[in-house]
C-alpha cells in the first residue's frame, strides 16, 4: 500500500502536474467519513491477533491519511504547488510501512508460539504425557 501511494503520487505530480485541490479535499472528506465508521466498528479489536489488528491498522491509517490529504488539499490551494501532496504521500507511505512491519513482527511471534504449542503437543503425545491446559 505504501508503494502504491508513493507511486501514484509521483505519477500525479511528475506527469499530470498540480493535483486538483477540490477533488483531493472532496474525496478525502467522503473517504474520511467511511473510514471513521470502520474505525469505530473495529476499535475494540485493535489489540487482537495479527489478522484483526491488521484490519484495524489499515482502517486507522486510511482515516489518518484522509485527514492528511484534506490538509494537503488546503496547502495545494494556497500555494498552487504540488509539494504538499508529495509530502503527505511520503508521510503516508512511512505510516503504511511502519504498520506493515508491526503486523509482520506480531504475526511471526504468533506463528512461533503456535509452532511451539504444536511441537509440545506432538512430543507429549509420543511419550504419553498430556499437554498443559
C-alpha positions in Angstrom: 0.0 0.0 0.0 2.8 2.3 0.9 4.5 1.8 -2.5 1.2 2.4 -4.3 0.6 5.7 -2.5 4.1 6.8 -3.3 4.0 5.7 -6.9 0.6 7.1 -7.7 1.6 10.4 -6.2 4.8 10.6 -8.2 2.8 9.9 -11.3 0.3 12.6 -10.4 2.9 15.2 -9.6 5.5 14.4 -12.3 3.2 13.5 -15.2 -0.1 15.2 -14.6 1.1 18.3 -12.7 -0.6 20.1 -9.8 -3.4 18.0 -8.4 -6.9 19.3 -8.1 -7.3 20.6 -4.6 -11.1 20.5 -4.9 -11.1 16.8 -5.9 -8.5 15.9 -3.3 -10.4 17.5 -0.5 -13.8 16.2 -1.6 -12.8 12.6 -2.0 -10.7 12.8 1.3 -13.7 14.1 3.2 -16.1 11.4 1.9 -13.5 8.7 2.5 -12.8 10.0 6.0 -16.5 9.6 7.0 -16.5 6.0 5.6 -13.2 5.1 7.3 -14.2 6.6 10.6 -17.3 4.4 10.6 -15.0 1.4 10.1 -12.5 2.6 12.8 -15.3 2.9 15.3 -16.6 -0.5 14.5 -13.1 -2.0 14.8 -12.0 -0.1 17.8 -12.5 -3.0 20.2 -10.3 -5.3 18.1 -7.2 -3.1 17.9 -5.3 -5.4 20.3 -6.4 -8.7 18.7 -4.4 -11.2 16.8 -2.4 -10.2 13.7 -5.2 -10.6 11.2 -7.7 -8.5 13.2 -5.1 -5.9 14.2 -4.1 -5.6 10.6 -7.6 -4.6 9.6 -7.7 -2.1 12.5 -4.4 -0.6 11.5 -5.4 -0.3 7.8 -8.6 1.5 8.7 -6.9 3.8 11.2 -4.2 4.6 8.6 -6.8 5.3 6.0 -8.6 7.8 8.3 -5.3 9.5 9.2 -4.5 9.6 5.5 -7.8 11.2 4.7 -7.2 14.0 7.2 -3.6 14.5 5.9 -5.0 14.7 2.3 -7.6 17.3 3.4 -4.7 19.4 4.8 -2.7 18.8 1.7 -5.6 20.0 -0.5 -5.7 23.2 1.5 -2.0 23.7 1.2 -2.2 23.0 -2.6 -4.9 25.6 -2.9 -2.9 28.2 -1.1 0.5 27.5 -2.6 -0.6 26.3 -6.0 2.2 23.9 -6.0 2.4 20.1 -6.0 4.7 19.8 -2.9 2.1 19.5 -0.2 0.6 16.4 -2.0 4.1 14.9 -2.4 5.0 15.5 1.3 1.8 13.9 2.5 2.4 10.9 0.2 5.9 10.4 1.8 4.4 10.6 5.3 1.6 8.2 4.5 4.0 5.7 2.8 6.1 5.8 6.0 3.0 5.1 8.1 1.9 2.2 5.9 5.4 0.7 6.0 5.6 1.1 9.8 2.2 -0.6 10.3 3.2 -3.4 7.9 6.3 -4.1 10.0 4.3 -4.1 13.2 1.9 -6.7 11.8 4.8 -8.8 10.4 6.5 -8.9 13.7 3.3 -9.8 15.6 2.3 -12.5 13.0 5.8 -14.1 13.2 5.5 -14.1 17.0 2.1 -15.7 16.8 3.4 -18.3 14.3 6.3 -19.2 16.5 4.0 -19.5 19.5 1.6 -21.8 17.6 4.5 -23.9 16.2 5.9 -24.3 19.7 2.5 -25.4 21.0 2.1 -27.9 18.2 5.6 -29.2 18.9 4.8 -29.6 22.6 1.6 -31.5 21.8 3.4 -33.8 19.4 6.2 -34.6 21.9 3.7 -35.1 24.8 1.6 -37.5 22.8 4.6 -39.5 21.8 5.7 -40.1 25.4 2.1 -40.4 26.6 2.1 -37.2 28.6 -0.8 -34.9 28.3 -0.1 -31.3 27.3 -0.7 -28.5 29.7 -4.1 -26.9 29.6 
